[in-house]
Amino acid sequence: MTREEIEQRVNRFFIETLEFEESVIMPDAYLKEDLGMTSVDVVEMRLHIYKHLGFQPQKKDMMNIRTVRDVYDYIEQHLPK
């Protein structure tokens, strides 16, 4: 999966599942402060990654993810080859 495909999938998740406006999903947007993500949203994101991308993000790793770009980077680094 290319970086562009990862970004598209993540953005689609934010728009379709968490119902964020597309205009606020920027790489440097902070998940909590700018997008208003809650701990429930983070759990939902972990489940989505597990179901659709084939790996289980660790809770401790998720605590270090602060921006949309961090989500892209994390998936790119951990995606099964």
Buried (B, 14 or more C-beta within 10 A) or exposed (E): EEEEEBBEBBBEBBBEEBEBEEEEBEEEBBBEEBBEBEEEBBEBBBEBBEEEBEEEBEEEEBEEBEBBBBBBBBBEEBEEE
